[in-house]
Amino acid sequence: MEPTPIIRLTAPEISSLWTQYMFDTMSICFLKYALEHLEDQDIRDIYKQSLEIAEGHVEHVKKFLKDEKFPIPQGFTDEDVNIKAPRLFQDPFYLYYIYIMILQGLTGYALAVSTSIRADLRQYNMSCNTETMLLFEKTIDTMLTKGIYSRPPIIVPAEAVDFVKHQSFLTGWFGDRRPLTSLEIGDITFNMNKMHLHIALKVGFSQVAVSDKIRKYINRGMEISTKHIAAFEKIFREEKLNSPVSWQSYVTSSTTSPFSDKWMMYQIQLSTQAAIAFYGAALSVTARRDLGEKYIALTIELLRYAEDGANLMIDNGWLEEPPKASDRRTLAKGKKEGMDR
């Protein structure tokens, strides 16, 4: 009998596993810390389930990478969290945080499924997506029950189906601007929700960061996020639409850090990169010219902020390098030098 050929994982498949390992080890630190302080039993149950899921993912990813002879990333460990540190956030914020992280996880799993070819990895990523969707449903239901979910604006139904008849549909800076479409309203609402999370996290992180350079970078990010929310709120005010609520009032006055500066920088980088991706998605369905230009300007600002953050992490030796292709030019150069001797 012919031996079953070994099917190697592709670069996108390895990338999804590496990214999941980094995300889940980061999440485990936050989940363990939160469980030391959470008082609301419903939210505790969500966090316990989240921790169980994340720890299971880490073990599965380790096995996949070991089988492929790839090194296990360092990621984040118990050294990056002090679970006995005083409470930095109040219970409602913990629920909101897990809601946004689940949304980011669902986006990542959907991409992982779409780039998975090998059957076992396909099944694994689909199971990750399914269990995260169930956790999402539980989280939303809990937020609604506790009255802390900020519902997006509603719109009045049209009397009939209509089609765009004039280029004025695209008008933004000049002329009479048309009302926002439901797609545009949804994207602005979601991006404001994420920016409100950014601000609350940065308010807390700025209180506890050890390094002055890290604190300065965090405060700069807080100003950027505040500016972006103000830009979105201005658009909604013009349209007489309600905006999501802020969460920074749920940050306590603690100045003792539960997390390493490395962990906080990774969380900020992850959130910034996700915001860039979601701004890009919003730009792709935005037809009003002023909104498109606004998203481009805000994205450029986030890209510069993310680059400075990456440089800061490199300077501190915190930026873990993802798996990459072999450097064929260097290998070929070494071979040529050997032949020349």
N, C-alpha and C positions, 0 to 999 in steps of 0.2 A: 504494500500500500504506500502510495506517495505521501510524504509528510506534508501536513498543512502548512502552506507558506505563511511566513510571519508578515503581517501587514503593519508597517510602521505608521505612527501618527504623523500627520502633516504639520507644517509650521503653524497654521492657524489653530489647529487642535491643541498643540503644545502651548500656544499663546493663551488660549482660553483657560487652560488648566493653571498656568502660572499666575494669571490675573486673578482667578478665583482663589487661589491659595493666599495671595497678598490681601485680598478683600476680606476673606473669612478670618484670617488670623488677626487682622485689624479689628474686625467686628467682635471677635471673641473677647478681646481686651475690654471693649466698651460694655458688652453684655454682662461680663462678670462684675465689673464695677457697678453698673446700674442695679444689679440684683442685690447688692449690699445695702442699697438705700431705698429701693422701691417699696412703697407701702400699699399701693392699690393692688389688690389681688388679681384683678383682671389684666392689668398691665404686666404684673409679675409672670402670669401664665404665658403671655405672649413672648416675654423675654426668655423664659425657660425653654419654650419651644424653639425659639430662634437660636439659642445657644446649642441645643441638641442638634439642630440642623447644621449649623456652622461647623461644629466639631466632627460631625459625620462627613461633611464635605472634605474637610482637611485630610481625613484618613483615606478617603477615596482618591483624592488628588495625589497624595504621597505614593500610593500603589501604582497609579498610572505612570507617574514620573520615574519611579524606581524600575518598573518593567521596561521603560524606554531608555534606561541608563542616563537619565538627566538628574543633575543634583537637585536636592530639595531646597527651595528658597529659604532664606532666613526668616523673612516675613516679620511677624511680631510675636513676642513671647510674654511670659509673666513679668519679665524685666521692664516691659514698657508700660505697665499699669500698676498702680498702688490701690488695690481695691479697698483698703482701709482709710483712704483719704476722705476728708469731709465731703458731704454732698455738694456737687457743683450745679446740678440741675434739679428742678422740681418734677414731680411725676408727670404732669401733662406734657412737658417737653420731651420726656423719654418716649412717650407714645408717638409724638409727632416725628421724632428722630427716626424711630424704627419704621414709620410709614414711608418716609422719604428714602431710607436705605433699601427698603423692600422694592420700591419703584425702580431704583437704580439696579438692583439685583435682577429684577424681571427683564429689564432692557439687556443686561449682560447675558442672561441665559438664553434669551431669544436669539441673540447674535451667535452664541456658542452652538445652539442647535442648528442654525442655518449654515454654519461652517464646519460642522462635524460630518465626517464621511464614514469612519469605522463604526460598525454596528454597536459595539459595547459602549463607545463614547456617546453615540447618538442617544442610546437608551438612558445613559447616566444623565446627560444634560436635560433630556425631556423630563426625567424624574425630578431633577432639581427645579425645573420650571414649574412643574405641577405642585410640589410641596410649598414652593414660595407663593404661588397663586392662592393656595388655601390659607397660608399665613396672612396674605394681603387681605383676603376677605374677612378674616377674624379681626384684623387690625382696624379696617374701615368700620366694621360693625361696632367695635368698641368705641371708636372715636365718635360715631353718631350717637350711640347710647349715652355717652358722657357729655354730649353737646359741645365738643371741642373741634369738630370738623368744620372748616370754613368753606361753605358751598360756593362754587363758581357762580357767576351771573347767569340769569335765565334770559331767554329772548322770546319775543312774541312770534307765534307761527305765521308764516306768510299765507295769503289767501290762495295762491296757486304757484305752480312751478314757473320759474322765470329764467331767462338767459341774459348774459351780458350783451348789451347792445352798443356800448360806447367805450372808447379808450379811457373815459373819465373814471372807469372802475379802478384804474391803476393810479389815479391822481393821488398825490400825497402832499408835496410841499406847496404846490400852487393850485388854485381853484378850490371848488367845494369838495371836501373829502367825503367819501361815502362812509356809512357806518361800518364798523368792524364786522367781519364774517364770524361765524361760530368757530371756525378753525383758528382764526387769529385770537379770538377771545380765550379759547382754551389754552393756546400756547402761552399767551401772556400771563394767564392765571397760574399755570404750572410753573413758569419761570420765576414769577414772584414768590410762589410758595418755597421754591428751592433757595432763593436769595434770602428769604426770611430765616431759613435754617442756617444759612451761611453766617448771617449777622449774629444770631444767638450763640452759635458755636464760637465765633471769634470774640464775642464779648467775654465768654467764659475763659477761652484760651488766653486772652490778653491779660487776665487776672492772675493766671497761674504759670505762664511760661517762665522758664528759668533764664534763658538767654535774652539779652537786651535786643540783639539783632532779630531774633525770632519774634519777640513782642512787637518790634517796630514793623516787621513784615505783616504780622497779623492785623495790626491797627490800620495799615495801608489797605489791606484786603477788606476790612470793615467799612472803610470809606468808599471803596469801589462798590461793594454790595449795596450800601445805602444809596449811592448815586443811581444805581441801576433800578432799584425799587422806586425811587422818586420819578425816574423817567417813565416807568410802566404805569405808576399811579396817575401821572399827569394825563396819559393817554386815556385811561379809564374815566377820569374825572370829566374829560371833554365829551366822553360818550355816555356820561351819567350811569356808569356801571360800578358795582361794589368791588372793592379790592380785598384780598386776603388779609388776615390779622397778623400782627407781629408776635414773636415768641421770646424776645429778649428779656421780657419781664420775669420769665421763668428761670433766669440764671440767678444763683444765690450769690452771696458776698464772699464766698470762700476764696482764699488766695493760696491754698495748698494744692499742688498739682496732682491729679490722679494719673496723669499720663506723661510719658517722656516727651521731650520736645520733638524727637524724631517721629513719634506716633502722631502728634498734633500736626506736624508739617505734612505727613502723608495724608491725613484726613482732609486737610485744606487743599492739597494738590488734587486728590481724588474728586472732591466736590467741584473744584474749579474746572477740571477736565470734563466732568459730567455736564457742567453748565455750558461749556463751549459746544459740546455735542448737541445739547438740547436747543441752544440758540441756532445752531446750524439746521436742525430739523425744522424749527419754526420758520427760519428764513426760506426754506424750500417750498413752503405752502403759503407764504405771505405775498399777496398781490398788490397791496397798497405801497406805493413807492416810499413814503416816509418811514414806514415800519421796516422795510427792507434795509434802508440806509441806517436806521437806528440799530438794528441787530448787527450789522457789519461793524459799526463803530464800537458797540459794546463788546463784541467778540474780540476785536483787536486789542482792547484794553485788557480783557481776560487773558489773552495769549501772552501779552507782555508780562502780566503778573505771574502767570504759570512759569514762564521762562526764568524769571528772577527767583521764583521759589525753587525750581530745579537746580539752579546755580548755587543757591544757599544750601540745599541738601547735599550737593556734590562737595562743597567746601567742608561740610561736617562729616562726610563719609557715610551718608544715610541713604543715598539713592541706589537702590539695588538694581542691577542690570538684568533686564529680561533675556531669555534665551535668544541667541542670534545665529545667523549663518556663519560658516567658516570664512575667515579672511583669506580668500584665494590669492589675492595679490601678494600678501605677506608670505604665504606658503610658497608661492612660485618664486618670489624673490630669494627666500632662504635656500631653495633648491638650486637656483642659478648660482648663488654665491658659493655653495658647496662644490658645484662642478667647476668653478673657476679656480679653486684652490689647487 
